[in-house]
Amino acid sequence: MSMILIDVRTKGEYAEGHIDKAMNHDIMSMMSGVFPNIDKEEEVCLYCESGNRSMMAKSFMENAGFKKVKDLGSINNLR
C-alpha cells in the first residue's frame, strides 16, 4: 500500500495547478456521499487551497469508514 494524495478543490482549481501525482475529488462530491473509489485501509492525505475544505473532507471520509486520513492543509504549505 502507498499513500494516496487527494486534492479536494474544484476541477477548475485543480486544472490551474496541483501537486504532482495528486488525484482530484471535489469536496462537494463528498458532501453528497460520493467518495474516491479507493480501499478504505489506504493511507489518504488531503489538501485544498486554505485548509478548510481538507479539514472538512477528513471528517467526511472518516465518517464514511476511511481508516487512515490525514489533513495536509493548504496547497501553499506543500509547494
C-alpha positions in Angstrom: 0.0 0.0 0.0 1.1 3.5 -0.7 -0.2 6.9 0.3 -2.9 8.5 -1.9 -2.8 12.3 -2.3 -6.2 13.9 -2.9 -6.9 17.5 -3.9 -10.4 18.3 -2.7 -10.7 21.6 -4.6 -12.9 22.0 -7.7 -12.0 20.6 -11.1 -11.2 24.2 -12.2 -8.8 24.9 -9.3 -7.2 21.5 -9.9 -6.7 22.3 -13.6 -5.0 25.6 -12.7 -2.3 23.7 -10.8 -2.0 20.9 -8.3 0.6 18.8 -6.5 2.2 16.2 -8.8 0.5 12.7 -8.6 -2.5 14.1 -6.7 -5.9 12.9 -7.7 -8.9 15.3 -7.7 -12.0 14.6 -5.8 -14.1 17.7 -5.1 -15.3 18.1 -1.5 -18.8 18.8 -2.9 -19.0 15.2 -4.1 -18.1 14.0 -0.6 -20.8 16.2 0.8 -23.2 14.3 -1.5 -21.9 11.0 -0.2 -19.6 10.2 -3.2 -16.1 9.2 -2.2 -13.0 8.2 -4.1 -13.1 4.6 -5.3 -10.1 3.5 -3.1 -9.5 1.0 -0.4 -10.7 2.4 3.0 -7.5 0.9 4.5 -5.2 3.0 2.3 -3.4 6.0 3.8 -5.0 9.1 2.4 -3.6 12.7 2.5 -5.9 15.6 1.7 -5.2 19.2 0.7 -7.1 22.3 -0.6 -6.5 26.0 -1.0 -6.6 27.2 2.6 -7.0 24.0 4.7 -10.7 24.5 5.4 -12.1 22.1 2.8 -9.4 19.4 3.5 -10.3 19.6 7.2 -14.0 19.0 6.4 -13.2 16.3 3.9 -11.1 14.4 6.5 -14.2 14.3 8.7 -16.5 13.2 5.9 -14.1 10.4 4.9 -13.6 9.2 8.5 -17.3 9.1 9.0 -17.6 7.1 5.8 -15.2 4.5 7.2 -11.8 5.5 5.8 -9.2 4.5 8.4 -6.0 6.5 7.7 -6.9 10.0 6.7 -4.5 12.9 7.2 -5.2 16.6 6.5 -2.2 18.3 5.0 -3.9 21.7 4.9 -3.1 24.4 2.3 -1.6 23.6 -1.1 0.7 26.6 -0.4 2.3 24.6 2.5 3.1 21.8 0.1 4.8 23.7 -2.7 
